Amino acid sequence: MNFFSTNKKLGILGGGQLGKMLLYSTRKWDIRTFVLDPNYEAPAKLACDVFIQGDLTDYQTVLDFGKKVDILTIEIENINIKALYKLKKEGVKIFPQPEIIEIIQNKSSQKEFYIKNNIPTSNYKSFSNLETLKNAIAKGSLSFPFVWKASEMGYDGYGVSVIKKNKDLENLLDCDCIAEDFVPFKNELSVIIARREQGETQAYPVVEMEFHPTANQVEYVICPARISSEIKLRAKKIALEVSKKYKHIGLLAVEMFLTETGEILVNEVAPRPHNSGHLTIESSYTNQFEQHIRAILNLPLGDSGNKVSGVMVNLVGKENHNGPVVYKNIDQILAINGVTPHIYGKKQTRPFRKMGHVSIVNKSLDKARQIAEEVKSIIEVISE
Ligand code: ADP
């Protein structure tokens, strides 16, 4: 199927920043795109050919949208899965495949997948509600500390809580959940794998993620990770193994923990472009968004190697600021060499909402990390 300057249509479920950045590549190649998102002011709206406002979790809405396009991809996993199966049956190509999205939508089934496929991951137990979890603690079959995760709809750290004592149980949602062994990790790593139909893969360099201590969101992504080449090789090998087991088409971001004893455990995956790959726009020969398009259209994959090292800073809404957004001091960071801000176009800011990111590239990774801290202290995402 030829999508270049033809009438073939690529549909994207979700119109957030990932969708918007995917569209940089479809624009470059004159690929016709349709986007579905519930938000009338979705970031991807401006860059697609046809924008449809609608609920991504509604069966009929997703079905109707899917029938308009030749190939369908996602930028968010929280999609009506039944509609995807129906569309697949009717011949619409969907990448990532619905079977993979279904596994990933539920943290319990995702964990089960790793255990079944001998992928190293922390131990866990599933619970249908909070009551059964509390009973397990009372009986002694579950002990502190553990990490509580809502089975469904967790996103960016909401629905995840480290539980160290009984009091920590008080504010948890009463829902289907898992309790994972708490992993005392030294580092969080991510590897993005691109895979096309015949199984050809490309692995991006291992990146290291530094998290915001309270918001549980990535604060810096450092590429390449400052770890030994032996650990890098192992992390890549595990990510490729996960990719092989899922048999995904498109990107798969594999998030891992490097433990204090040097073990690598898979935390979770995302079958789409990922926050940990934003830096590739400036640092790689082929950025993750173009690579995803190449993979799902069954085109030769590009070189995922780094042209230059760098650090990515998420621009999140400042605490206590709600309302129309203002990017303060953005001109000052633009004056620093190697600094490129990306503004997603969300009109309203909220505390810790992802509003944009800044890429910092430099021949010296240490210098890039230093500039990243400077950038973080200068720019402010506040309300009017
Ligand atoms: P989400 O789907 O919301 O991104 P994650 O499963 O990635 O949730 O968890 C969010 C963060 O919580 C992780 O990046 C990590 O910092 C921490 N975390 C998750 N699982 C564990 C664990 N088993 N042990 C220690 N920390 C964890």
Boltz pocket constraint, residues with backbone or C-beta under 6 A from the ligand:
constraints:
  - pocket:
      binder: B
      contacts: [[A, 122], [A, 147], [A, 149], [A, 154], [A, 155], [A, 156], [A, 157], [A, 158], [A, 159], [A, 160], [A, 180], [A, 181], [A, 182], [A, 183], [A, 184], [A, 185], [A, 188], [A, 211], [A, 216], [A, 255], [A, 267], [A, 268]]
      max_distance: 6.0
